[in-house]
């Protein structure tokens, strides 16, 4: 049974990996990406809720006067 010649495997694997790396780099470099989004100043409007205009006091059971 003849021996399998593996002397060229290293250069084959390395060259194929280098080729794939170069091809992927070329493919990615041709992509056009959108420009970085600019910051937009947002002004939030305060809505008037009916319960915000009224003054309420919460009475806790422990704060009531003792009887």
Secondary structure, DSSP 8 states (H G I E B T S, - for coil): ------TTHHHHHHHHHHHHHHHHHHHHHT-------------------TTTSS------GGGS---
